[in-house]
């Protein structure tokens, strides 16, 4: 096979496969040879997510790729494999990688992001200790701060609702994540909806004057809320968005 497009059907093939090992092996070889890199369209975690084979097989593949490419943020397909044993291996991998990378490029970020998504409080102190070595690296510092915030917002889980409803402007992407995570862990959808609507007045408007405008941050939040069955179709109507800015 040649050309990245030839690999686009792997996930579809795996959907009907009971053994994903051939596709996993091919995927690893593609990465090892340098044919694919995380910034391209072929992503190993999409192959993982398409597989319906044994959990142990999927976990082994995920760990092999995380060890080889620990800097790549690869959830949600990886977090769906979570169990106590898998979590402990992820923690060990994160700490080993962080200890090796403290003064270089922050190659631990992908594993850290996976654990942060899961709200793993056991790595919280480790993440905070990494702030100093990366104080002059804005990209890694941002990733660390987001991971720390994601963990803290899940202890207790009701903090997710408080963050969604708040007027905090920093880390705007975390608010959309908080909505998704609140649904995943089973918080009441009516409470999540109330939190989203409580946040709306805090958003900066698109413009001034008599024409009503949808606040810009509410457009993606509305999309997430509706897709997850949290918001109703009439909540934050897109009729309030000027035609030239309508995104749906």
N, C-alpha and C positions, 0 to 999 in steps of 0.2 A: 504494500500500500504506500502511496505517496501523496503528500499534501495534507494539511491539517483537516480539511473537509472530510477525508476518508475515515477519520476517527469519530465523526459525529454520531455514527450509528451504534457505537459500542453500548451505550446505555440502553438503547432500544433492544439490542440483542440480549442483554443481561436480564431484561424484564421477563423473558421466557426461559431463562436458564436456571437450573437447579444448582449448578456448580459454576461459580463466578471466577474460579481460579485462572482459567485461560485469559480472560479479560483483565484481571488484576495483574497477571504476569506481563501481558503486553503493555499495559499502562505504565508499569514500573520501568520497563525497557525503553519506552518512549521518553520518559523523563531522564533516565540515566544516560541516554545517548545525546541528550541536549536538544532533541527535536522539539520538545515542548517545555515551556517555562510558565510559572504561575500567572504571568501577565498576559498570556495568550488565551485563546478560546478553549483549549483542551484542558480541563481541570480534573484531577484525579478524584476529588471528592464528589463530583457529579457521577462518575462511574460507580463510586461506592454507594451513592444514594439510590442508584438504579438497581442495585443488586438485591435479590430476595433470598440469597443463599443463607447458610448457617451463620448465626451471630458470631461465633468464634472465628470463622473464616474472615468475616468483614472486619472484626476487631484487629486481627493479625495484619491485614492489609493496611488499615488505617494507621496502626502504630508504625509499620515499616515506612510509610510515606511521611508521617510526622517526624520520625527520626531523621529521615533524609532531608526534609524541607520544613523544619520547625518554625520558620518565619512566616509561613503561609496561613492566613486565617481561613479555616476550612469548614466551620460549622454551617448549616445545622446537621448535615449528614453524619458528622462525627458525634455530636452530642446525643444523637438517637441511640448510640451504642452504649450509653452510660450504664454502668453497674459498679458495685464497690471495688471489684478487682481491677476493672478497666480504669476507674478513676485514680486508683493508687498508682498505676503504671504511668498515667498522664502526669501526676504530680512529680513522680521521680524523674520523668523525662524533662519536665519544665525546670526543675532545680538543677539537673545536670547541665542543661543547655544554658541556663542563666549564669551559672558559675563559670562556664567557658566563654561567655559572650559579654560579660559586664563592661569591658572596655573597648568593645568593637561595634558591631552593627545591630545589636538587639535581636539576634536570630531566634530568641525564645518567644517572640511576640505571638505567633500563631497558636502554640500550645497554651500560652497564658490566656489568650482570648477564648479558647474553648472552655477552659476551666472557669473563667470569669462568667461566661454565658450560663454555666451550670450553678453559679453562685458559690463556688468552692471557697469557703472562708479559711481553709487551712493554708492557702497560699497568699493570704492578704498581707501578712507581714513581709513575706518575700518580695511581693510587688512594691511595697512601700520602700523597702531597703534599696531597690533598684533606681529610685528617683534620683539619688545623688550622683551615681555614675553617669546618668544620662541627662543631667540638668542642662547641658548645652546642645542637646539633640531634640529639637521641637517635635519631630515626628514620633520618636520613641516615647518621649515624655507624654505626648497626647495619648498614645496607645496605653501606656501605663495608667494614666489618670482615668481613662474610660473603663479599663478592666477593674480598677479599684472601685469605681463608682458602681459598676454593674454588680459586683459582689455585695457591696454595702447595701444596695437597694433591695436585696433579697433577704435581708436579716433584720427584722421579719419581712415577709413578702408584702405586707401592706404598705411598705415604703415605696413600692412600685407605683401604687395609686397616688401617693403623696407627690411623687416626682412628676407624674403625668399631669397632675392638676396645678403644679407650681408655676411660678413665673420665672424660673431660672432659665436664662438664655444660653448658658454654656452647654457644649456637647449636645447639640440639638438632635443628632442622630440617635442618642440614647433614649429619647422620649418615644420614638417609634418602636425601638427595641423593647422598651418597658411595656408597651401595649401588647406586643407579641408574646413576651415572656409571661405577663400576667394571665393571658389566655391559656398558655401552655401549662402553667402550674395550677390552673383551676380557680382563679379568683372569680367572683361573681361578675358576669358580663354587664349587669346593670350598674355595678359600682365602677367598672372600667369606663363605661359610657359616661357616667356622671363626671369622672375625672377628666376625660377629654373635653367635655363641654365646659368644665370649670376652667380649663386652661385657655380656651379660645379667646376670652377677653384680654388676656395678657399679651397676645401676639401683635406685632406691629402691622398696621394696615398697609395695603398696596399703594394707596394714594389718598388724596384729599378731595373734598367737594361733596355734593349731594348724592352722587352715584354710589350705591353700596358696593363694597369690595370684600372679597374673601381674603383673609389674612394669609400671607404666603406660606407660613409653616403649616397651616391647617390643611392645605391641599394634600400633601403626602400623608398626614395623620388621618385625614378623612378616608383616604384610599385604604390605608391599613385597617382602620376601624371597620369599614364596610366589608372588606374582604374576609375579616375574621368573625363577622356576624355580631360585632359589638355596637356599631352605629346603625341607625335606621337610614333608609334612603333619603328621608326628609331632613336629616340632621346636617347642619352646615351646608345648605344647598349650593350647588355649583352655579346656580343662576346668579349668585352674587359675584361671580368671577367675571371681569370684563372679557368679552369674546376673544380679544387678541391674546389673553393669558390663559384661556381654558386649556386644561391638560387632559381631560377625559372626554 
